[in-house]
Amino acid sequence: MRREQLLRLLESVAAGETSPAQALERLAWAPVEAIGALGSEGGSGAGVPFARIDHHRALRNGFPEVVFCEGKTAEQVVAICERLAERGGGFLATRADGRVRELLGKRFPGAEVHDLARVVYLSPEEPVEAPETGPILVVSAGTGDLPVAEEAAVSARAMGNRVERLYDVGVAGIHRLLGESDVLRRAAVIIVVAGMEGALPSVVGGLVSAPVIAVPTSVGYGAAFGGLAALLGMLNSCASGLMVVNIDNGFGAACAATRIVRSRVSAG
């Protein structure tokens, strides 16, 4: 439940359009709903709910709880998404493998299934309006970084932001980036995704005044150490004020960018 939905419910009660009992029924499941149960074959975990959905997450953070699919069975993911969808809030499922994407696509024909980003998104009954600011710009160094970049882009859009993309503009051909100065300048926040040595966020951070969020990826040869080289390079950036999230964490970058944009809107 979002703040706007709760406010309308309270206004409806105040106007006599909804009875207190009806309002109580709508809020009865909030804020936490336990669902499902582990196998009943026995053992210490038998009968224990496998998930507790935080339905008030949107009231506190501005966006509903997101389903991180790794480590969950496909059936558990579907069950969680069903409950979220039943409440009218839609859902965002990240790190969804092929089977999970297939099952969610069949169960929710209206959902967007993004194979490259490994994300499935079902928009809420009342879509979030994009704030009146510049877009969140997602920049990738190379084509190999696109899965993480697309996770960031799709997640940011699901959180109600306007999103633009600028891909394959890494430092090996820096003229590709420098030729897009207008795109860089109009962005409210820039998410820069890069693997290998992770140099691109430093370059972007030196060109713009907007906040820059760096996302290291696990793309690279042996000495890249699965993204550690890029992560350390970004943490040691000479571009002042650069923010860095964890390796391959496009979703986390989208969350950070959304908080920045909303803070600006709230500040007026």
KEKE-3310 file (N, C-alpha, C; in steps of 0.2 Angstrom, whole numbers, plus 5000, padded with zeros to 4 digits):
npx = (5004:5003:5007:4998:4987:4983:4980:4969:4960:4958:4952:4941:4934:4932:4924:4912:4910:4916:4915:4921:4923:4924:4936:4945:4945:4952:4964:4968:4977:4989:5004:5012:5012:5012:5016:5014:5022:5035:5041:5031:5036:5042:5055:5064:5060:5048:5031:5034:5031:5037:5040:5038:5029:5031:5020:5019:5030:5031:5025:5034:5046:5043:5042:5036:5040:5053:5055:5068:5075:5084:5090:5077:5064:5055:5042:5040:5043:5033:5022:5024:5024:5011:5003:5007:5003:4989:4986:4985:4997:5006:5022:5040:5052:5068:5083:5079:5078:5078:5067:5059:5056:5048:5037:5032:5028:5018:5009:5006:5000:5000:5012:5029:5042:5059:5072:5086:5089:5085:5073:5056:5042:5027:5016:5008:4991:4988:4998:5014:5017:5029:5042:5043:5057:5073:5078:5083:5098:5105:5121:5132:5148:5152:5145:5145:5141:5128:5117:5118:5116:5104:5096:5097:5090:5077:5073:5073:5064:5052:5051:5045:5052:5058:5067:5083:5094:5112:5123:5137:5149:5162:5179:5188:5185:5183:5178:5165:5157:5160:5153:5140:5136:5124:5115:5120:5120:5107:5102:5095:5101:5115:5118:5132:5138:5151:5164:5179:5193:5185:5184:5176:5165:5173:5177:5164:5160:5168:5164:5151:5138:5128:5123:5132:5131:5141:5142:5151:5154:5155:5162:5176:5194:5205:5212:5203:5196:5183:5175:5180:5192:5186:5177:5186:5193:5183:5180:5191:5191:5196:5186:5177:5165:5159:5147:5146:5140:5137:5146:5139:5126:5114:5101:5102:5108:5098:5088:5095:5097:5083:5080:5087:5082:5068:5071:5075:5063:5054:5061:5057)
npy = (4994:5011:5028:5037:5029:5025:5037:5041:5031:5034:5047:5043:5036:5047:5055:5047:5038:5026:5013:5012:4998:4992:4999:4994:4980:4981:4984:4974:4964:4971:4976:4965:4950:4933:4919:4904:4888:4878:4862:4848:4836:4834:4837:4852:4863:4861:4866:4880:4897:4902:4915:4932:4945:4962:4973:4986:4993:5002:5013:5017:5018:5022:5013:4997:4981:4971:4957:4946:4934:4924:4909:4906:4894:4892:4890:4896:4910:4913:4912:4922:4933:4932:4936:4949:4955:4953:4963:4974:4980:4977:4970:4968:4958:4952:4946:4934:4918:4908:4898:4904:4916:4911:4905:4915:4924:4916:4915:4928:4937:4950:4955:4962:4954:4953:4947:4949:4958:4950:4951:4953:4962:4968:4980:4991:4993:5006:5016:5023:5040:5048:5059:5077:5079:5079:5065:5048:5043:5029:5022:5012:5004:4994:4983:4970:4973:4975:4967:4970:4984:4985:4979:4989:5000:4995:4992:5005:5012:5005:5009:5021:5031:5042:5036:5036:5029:5026:5017:5007:5015:5016:5019:5015:5020:5034:5045:5042:5044:5058:5064:5064:5074:5082:5073:5069:5080:5083:5074:5069:5061:5050:5033:5023:5010:4998:4986:4977:4987:4997:5011:5021:5027:5037:5046:5050:5056:5067:5075:5080:5088:5082:5069:5054:5037:5023:5007:4992:4979:4961:4958:4954:4950:4937:4945:4954:4949:4945:4957:4963:4971:4982:4987:4991:5001:5010:5014:5021:5032:5047:5056:5067:5064:5052:5039:5022:5006:4988:4974:4970:4975:4981:4984:4989:5001:5008:5009:5018:5029:5033:5037:5048:5057:5058:5064:5077:5081:5082:5091:5102)
npz = (5000:4995:5000:4995:4992:5005:5010:5002:5006:5020:5018:5011:5022:5031:5023:5023:5014:5014:5026:5043:5046:5034:5030:5039:5036:5024:5028:5036:5033:5034:5043:5039:5030:5032:5022:5014:5017:5023:5018:5024:5028:5039:5052:5058:5051:5046:5041:5043:5039:5023:5018:5023:5019:5017:5017:5020:5015:5005:5010:5019:5011:4999:4988:4984:4992:4984:4975:4976:4967:4967:4975:4980:4976:4961:4962:4975:4972:4963:4971:4981:4972:4968:4979:4981:4969:4971:4980:4973:4970:4960:4955:4956:4951:4953:4946:4941:4935:4919:4921:4931:4925:4914:4921:4928:4918:4911:4922:4924:4912:4908:4913:4911:4904:4905:4898:4896:4906:4917:4924:4929:4928:4934:4932:4944:4949:4950:4942:4946:4946:4936:4943:4941:4935:4928:4918:4924:4919:4912:4909:4900:4899:4890:4878:4885:4897:4898:4904:4918:4917:4911:4921:4930:4923:4920:4933:4938:4930:4934:4947:4945:4938:4925:4912:4903:4891:4888:4879:4877:4878:4882:4889:4880:4868:4869:4863:4859:4870:4873:4863:4867:4875:4877:4881:4893:4901:4903:4912:4928:4938:4936:4932:4931:4922:4923:4918:4919:4921:4926:4923:4918:4926:4933:4923:4918:4930:4931:4921:4923:4934:4940:4952:4952:4951:4953:4945:4947:4936:4934:4923:4913:4911:4918:4929:4932:4942:4944:4945:4956:4953:4946:4956:4966:4959:4956:4969:4973:4965:4957:4955:4963:4975:4970:4970:4975:4971:4975:4967:4951:4955:4949:4952:4965:4962:4955:4965:4974:4965:4963:4976:4977:4967:4972:4984:4980:4974:4985:4992:4985)
capx = (5000:5007:5005:4993:4982:4981:4977:4962:4956:4956:4948:4934:4931:4930:4918:4907:4910:4918:4914:4927:4924:4927:4943:4948:4946:4957:4970:4969:4983:4995:5009:5016:5008:5016:5013:5017:5025:5040:5038:5028:5039:5046:5061:5063:5057:5041:5026:5036:5031:5044:5040:5034:5028:5031:5016:5020:5037:5030:5023:5041:5052:5041:5041:5034:5045:5055:5056:5075:5073:5090:5089:5070:5061:5051:5035:5040:5043:5026:5017:5025:5021:5003:5001:5009:4998:4982:4985:4985:5003:5010:5028:5046:5056:5074:5088:5074:5081:5073:5061:5055:5053:5043:5031:5029:5025:5012:5004:5004:5001:5002:5019:5034:5047:5065:5077:5092:5090:5083:5068:5049:5039:5020:5014:5003:4984:4989:5005:5018:5019:5036:5043:5045:5064:5077:5078:5089:5102:5109:5127:5136:5154:5152:5139:5145:5139:5121:5113:5117:5113:5096:5093:5096:5086:5070:5071:5072:5057:5047:5050:5042:5056:5059:5074:5086:5100:5117:5126:5143:5153:5168:5185:5192:5183:5180:5174:5158:5154:5160:5149:5133:5136:5118:5111:5123:5118:5100:5100:5095:5106:5118:5121:5137:5140:5157:5168:5186:5196:5180:5186:5171:5162:5177:5176:5158:5160:5172:5160:5144:5137:5123:5125:5134:5132:5145:5141:5156:5152:5160:5165:5183:5198:5207:5214:5197:5194:5175:5173:5184:5196:5182:5175:5192:5195:5178:5180:5197:5190:5198:5181:5174:5158:5156:5144:5148:5136:5141:5147:5133:5120:5110:5095:5103:5109:5091:5085:5099:5095:5076:5080:5090:5077:5063:5073:5075:5056:5052:5064:5054)
capy = (5000:5017:5033:5040:5024:5025:5044:5041:5027:5038:5052:5040:5035:5054:5057:5043:5034:5019:5012:5010:4991:4991:5001:4989:4974:4982:4985:4968:4961:4975:4977:4959:4944:4927:4915:4897:4884:4873:4855:4845:4829:4833:4841:4858:4869:4859:4871:4887:4901:4903:4922:4937:4951:4968:4977:4994:4995:5007:5018:5020:5019:5024:5008:4990:4976:4968:4950:4944:4927:4919:4906:4904:4890:4895:4890:4901:4916:4914:4913:4929:4938:4932:4940:4956:4957:4953:4969:4979:4984:4974:4967:4968:4952:4953:4940:4928:4913:4906:4895:4908:4921:4908:4904:4922:4926:4912:4917:4935:4938:4957:4957:4963:4949:4956:4941:4952:4960:4944:4955:4952:4968:4969:4987:4991:4995:5014:5017:5028:5045:5050:5065:5082:5081:5076:5057:5044:5040:5023:5022:5006:5005:4990:4978:4965:4976:4977:4964:4974:4990:4984:4978:4996:5004:4992:4994:5013:5014:5002:5014:5028:5037:5043:5033:5036:5024:5027:5011:5005:5022:5015:5023:5012:5024:5040:5050:5040:5047:5065:5066:5064:5079:5085:5068:5069:5086:5084:5069:5071:5056:5045:5027:5021:5003:4996:4981:4977:4992:5002:5018:5025:5032:5043:5050:5054:5061:5073:5079:5082:5090:5077:5063:5048:5031:5018:5000:4988:4972:4955:4957:4955:4944:4935:4950:4958:4946:4944:4963:4967:4977:4988:4990:4995:5007:5015:5017:5025:5037:5054:5061:5069:5062:5047:5034:5015:5000:4982:4971:4968:4977:4987:4986:4994:5008:5011:5012:5024:5035:5035:5041:5055:5060:5059:5069:5083:5083:5083:5098:5107)
capz = (5000:4995:5004:4991:4993:5012:5011:4999:5010:5025:5016:5010:5028:5033:5019:5024:5008:5016:5033:5047:5046:5027:5030:5044:5032:5019:5032:5040:5031:5034:5038:5037:5029:5031:5017:5012:5023:5021:5018:5030:5028:5046:5052:5062:5048:5043:5043:5045:5033:5019:5017:5026:5014:5020:5013:5022:5013:5000:5015:5022:5006:4992:4983:4987:4993:4978:4975:4974:4965:4968:4982:4980:4971:4956:4965:4980:4969:4960:4977:4983:4967:4968:4985:4980:4964:4973:4984:4968:4970:4955:4958:4953:4953:4950:4946:4939:4930:4914:4923:4935:4920:4911:4925:4930:4911:4910:4927:4924:4905:4907:4915:4906:4905:4902:4898:4897:4913:4921:4928:4928:4931:4933:4934:4949:4947:4950:4941:4949:4941:4936:4945:4936:4935:4922:4918:4927:4914:4913:4905:4900:4896:4885:4877:4890:4904:4897:4908:4924:4915:4910:4927:4933:4919:4921:4940:4939:4927:4938:4953:4943:4935:4918:4911:4897:4891:4884:4880:4874:4877:4887:4888:4874:4863:4873:4859:4859:4876:4873:4858:4869:4881:4879:4885:4900:4905:4905:4917:4935:4941:4931:4934:4926:4923:4919:4921:4918:4926:4929:4923:4915:4931:4935:4917:4918:4936:4929:4916:4925:4940:4943:4956:4948:4954:4949:4946:4944:4934:4934:4916:4912:4911:4925:4934:4934:4949:4945:4946:4961:4951:4944:4962:4969:4955:4957:4976:4973:4960:4958:4953:4969:4976:4966:4974:4972:4974:4975:4960:4947:4958:4945:4956:4970:4959:4953:4971:4976:4961:4965:4983:4976:4963:4976:4989:4976:4973:4991:4994:4981)
cpx = (5004:5004:4998:4986:4979:4978:4970:4958:4954:4951:4941:4931:4928:4924:4912:4906:4912:4917:4920:4928:4927:4935:4947:4950:4951:4964:4972:4975:4989:4997:5012:5011:5013:5012:5017:5019:5030:5037:5036:5030:5042:5052:5059:5060:5050:5036:5027:5035:5037:5045:5036:5034:5027:5027:5016:5027:5036:5028:5029:5046:5050:5040:5040:5040:5046:5057:5063:5074:5078:5089:5082:5068:5056:5044:5034:5039:5036:5021:5018:5022:5014:5000:5002:5004:4991:4981:4985:4992:5008:5016:5034:5050:5062:5078:5083:5077:5076:5067:5056:5052:5047:5037:5028:5025:5019:5007:5001:5005:5002:5008:5024:5040:5054:5070:5084:5094:5088:5078:5061:5046:5031:5018:5008:4996:4984:4996:5008:5019:5026:5037:5045:5052:5067:5077:5084:5092:5106:5115:5130:5143:5155:5146:5139:5142:5131:5116:5112:5114:5106:5093:5092:5090:5078:5068:5069:5065:5051:5046:5047:5046:5056:5066:5076:5092:5105:5122:5132:5147:5159:5174:5189:5191:5180:5176:5167:5154:5154:5155:5141:5133:5129:5114:5114:5121:5111:5098:5100:5100:5108:5120:5126:5139:5146:5161:5175:5190:5191:5181:5181:5167:5166:5177:5170:5157:5164:5169:5154:5143:5131:5126:5127:5135:5135:5143:5146:5152:5157:5163:5172:5187:5200:5208:5209:5194:5186:5172:5176:5188:5192:5179:5180:5193:5190:5178:5186:5197:5193:5192:5177:5167:5155:5153:5145:5143:5140:5141:5140:5126:5117:5104:5096:5105:5103:5088:5089:5097:5088:5076:5082:5085:5071:5064:5073:5068:5053:5054:5061:5059)
cpy = (5006:5022:5036:5035:5025:5032:5044:5036:5031:5044:5049:5038:5042:5056:5053:5038:5026:5019:5010:5002:4989:4993:4996:4983:4975:4982:4979:4964:4964:4975:4971:4954:4938:4922:4909:4894:4879:4866:4852:4838:4828:4837:4848:4863:4867:4864:4878:4891:4902:4911:4926:4943:4957:4973:4984:4996:5001:5014:5022:5022:5022:5019:5001:4986:4972:4961:4948:4936:4922:4916:4904:4899:4894:4896:4895:4908:4918:4915:4920:4934:4938:4936:4947:4959:4957:4959:4975:4983:4982:4971:4968:4962:4952:4946:4933:4924:4912:4903:4900:4913:4917:4907:4910:4925:4923:4914:4924:4938:4946:4959:4958:4958:4951:4950:4944:4954:4955:4947:4954:4958:4968:4976:4987:4994:5003:5015:5023:5033:5047:5057:5070:5084:5078:5068:5054:5041:5034:5022:5016:5007:5001:4986:4973:4967:4977:4973:4968:4981:4990:4983:4985:5000:5001:4993:5001:5015:5011:5006:5020:5033:5037:5040:5034:5031:5027:5022:5011:5012:5022:5019:5021:5017:5030:5045:5049:5043:5055:5068:5066:5069:5081:5079:5068:5074:5086:5079:5072:5067:5051:5039:5024:5014:5001:4990:4982:4982:4997:5009:5023:5030:5038:5048:5054:5059:5067:5078:5083:5085:5086:5072:5058:5042:5026:5011:4996:4981:4967:4954:4959:4949:4942:4940:4954:4955:4946:4951:4967:4972:4983:4991:4994:5001:5012:5018:5021:5030:5044:5059:5061:5067:5057:5042:5027:5010:4994:4979:4969:4970:4983:4989:4990:5001:5011:5013:5018:5030:5037:5039:5048:5059:5062:5064:5076:5086:5085:5090:5104:5111)
cpz = (5000:4999:5001:4992:5000:5013:5008:5003:5016:5024:5014:5016:5031:5029:5020:5018:5009:5024:5037:5046:5039:5027:5034:5040:5027:5022:5036:5039:5032:5042:5035:5036:5028:5026:5016:5018:5020:5021:5024:5031:5035:5046:5056:5058:5045:5046:5044:5038:5029:5017:5021:5022:5018:5016:5015:5019:5009:5005:5017:5017:5000:4987:4987:4988:4986:4979:4972:4973:4967:4975:4983:4975:4967:4959:4971:4977:4966:4966:4980:4979:4967:4973:4984:4974:4966:4977:4979:4967:4964:4959:4954:4955:4949:4950:4945:4933:4924:4916:4927:4930:4916:4915:4927:4923:4910:4916:4927:4916:4904:4910:4910:4908:4901:4903:4899:4904:4919:4926:4925:4931:4929:4936:4939:4946:4946:4949:4944:4944:4942:4938:4940:4937:4929:4923:4922:4920:4916:4907:4906:4897:4890:4884:4882:4896:4904:4902:4915:4922:4914:4916:4931:4929:4920:4928:4941:4936:4931:4945:4951:4940:4928:4917:4904:4897:4886:4884:4875:4872:4882:4885:4883:4868:4866:4869:4858:4865:4875:4868:4860:4875:4882:4883:4892:4904:4907:4911:4924:4939:4935:4934:4928:4927:4919:4923:4920:4923:4929:4929:4921:4920:4933:4929:4917:4924:4935:4924:4918:4932:4944:4947:4951:4953:4950:4951:4943:4942:4934:4927:4916:4912:4918:4930:4936:4941:4950:4947:4952:4959:4949:4951:4965:4966:4956:4964:4977:4968:4962:4957:4960:4970:4973:4971:4971:4975:4973:4967:4957:4950:4954:4949:4961:4968:4958:4960:4974:4972:4962:4971:4981:4972:4968:4982:4986:4975:4979:4994:4990:4977)
residu = (MET:ARG:ARG:GLU:GLN:LEU:LEU:ARG:LEU:LEU:GLU:SER:VAL:ALA:ALA:GLY:GLU:THR:SER:PRO:ALA:GLN:ALA:LEU:GLU:ARG:LEU:ALA:TRP:ALA:PRO:VAL:GLU:ALA:ILE:GLY:ALA:LEU:GLY:SER:GLU:GLY:GLY:SER:GLY:ALA:GLY:VAL:PRO:PHE:ALA:ARG:ILE:ASP:HIS:HIS:ARG:ALA:LEU:ARG:ASN:GLY:PHE:PRO:GLU:VAL:VAL:PHE:CYS:GLU:GLY:LYS:THR:ALA:GLU:GLN:VAL:VAL:ALA:ILE:CYS:GLU:ARG:LEU:ALA:GLU:ARG:GLY:GLY:GLY:PHE:LEU:ALA:THR:ARG:ALA:ASP:GLY:ARG:VAL:ARG:GLU:LEU:LEU:GLY:LYS:ARG:PHE:PRO:GLY:ALA:GLU:VAL:HIS:ASP:LEU:ALA:ARG:VAL:VAL:TYR:LEU:SER:PRO:GLU:GLU:PRO:VAL:GLU:ALA:PRO:GLU:THR:GLY:PRO:ILE:LEU:VAL:VAL:SER:ALA:GLY:THR:GLY:ASP:LEU:PRO:VAL:ALA:GLU:GLU:ALA:ALA:VAL:SER:ALA:ARG:ALA:MET:GLY:ASN:ARG:VAL:GLU:ARG:LEU:TYR:ASP:VAL:GLY:VAL:ALA:GLY:ILE:HIS:ARG:LEU:LEU:GLY:GLU:SER:ASP:VAL:LEU:ARG:ARG:ALA:ALA:VAL:ILE:ILE:VAL:VAL:ALA:GLY:MET:GLU:GLY:ALA:LEU:PRO:SER:VAL:VAL:GLY:GLY:LEU:VAL:SER:ALA:PRO:VAL:ILE:ALA:VAL:PRO:THR:SER:VAL:GLY:TYR:GLY:ALA:ALA:PHE:GLY:GLY:LEU:ALA:ALA:LEU:LEU:GLY:MET:LEU:ASN:SER:CYS:ALA:SER:GLY:LEU:MET:VAL:VAL:ASN:ILE:ASP:ASN:GLY:PHE:GLY:ALA:ALA:CYS:ALA:ALA:THR:ARG:ILE:VAL:ARG:SER:ARG:VAL:SER:ALA:GLY)
# end
